[in-house]
Amino acid sequence: MKRIAAILILGALSTSAFAAPKPCEELKDEIEAKIQAQNVSSYTLEVVTNEDVHDQNMVVGTCENGTKKIIYQNNDR
């Protein structure tokens, strides 16, 4: 029984390590690579605080423990 409890505790601890929040610049770079792979020519990605988000539809990522958001704007319009 102790062995099962130890396995469950270790499993819970390992999943929290995988869910560690990413720094904003690292996440922004990953999102930018995906956008460029879609051949989007003119766009803007910006890291802003939650209070500065005016349109939730523009949010493409959350970083720094949910305190900041990455917003996307297509400039081809």
N, C-alpha and C positions, 0 to 999 in steps of 0.2 A: 504494500500500500504506500509506503514511504517512497518507493521508487517511482510509482505512478505520479505522486504529488510533485516530486522533484522534476520529472519530465514535463509536466504541465507548467510549472513555474518557469523552467528554462525556455519553454516554447513561447510563453507570454512575453518574456524579456527579449527574446530574439525578434519577435514581430515588431516590438516598439522600436528596435534599432533600425529596421527596414523602413519604418514610417517616419524617420527623422526628417524634419523640415529642411528644405534646401535654401541656400542663400539666394537672394533675389537675382543677382547677376548670373549665377549658374543656371537658374531656371529660365531666365530671359534668353540666354544663349541657346538653350535647348529648343525653346519655342521659335526663336528666330531661324534656326536650322530647318525646322519643319515647315515654316512659311516659305523659306527660300526653295525648299524642295518642291513646292507647289508652283514655282515660277511666278510668284507675286512680285511685281516690279516696284511698286511704290507703296510703302506702308510705314507706320510708326508704332513702335512698342515703347511703353513708358511705365516705369515703376512709380506708383503713387500710394499715398496712405489711404486707408479705408474711407476717411472723410472726404477725400478728393474725388471719389468715384461718383459720377453723376448718372451714368447709364450702365446698369449691370450687364447689358448685352455686350459691352465692349470688353468685359473681364475675361482674360484667357488663362490666368494663373493666380495663385495665392502663395505668398512666401512670408518668411520671418514670423512663423507661428501664427499666421492669419492676420497680422497687423498691416500688411501691405498687399497690394494687388498689382498685377501686370495687365495693362489695357492695350488693346490693339485697335488701330484705325487704318482702314484701307484708304490711300490717298488717290486712287485712280478714278474716283467718282467725279 
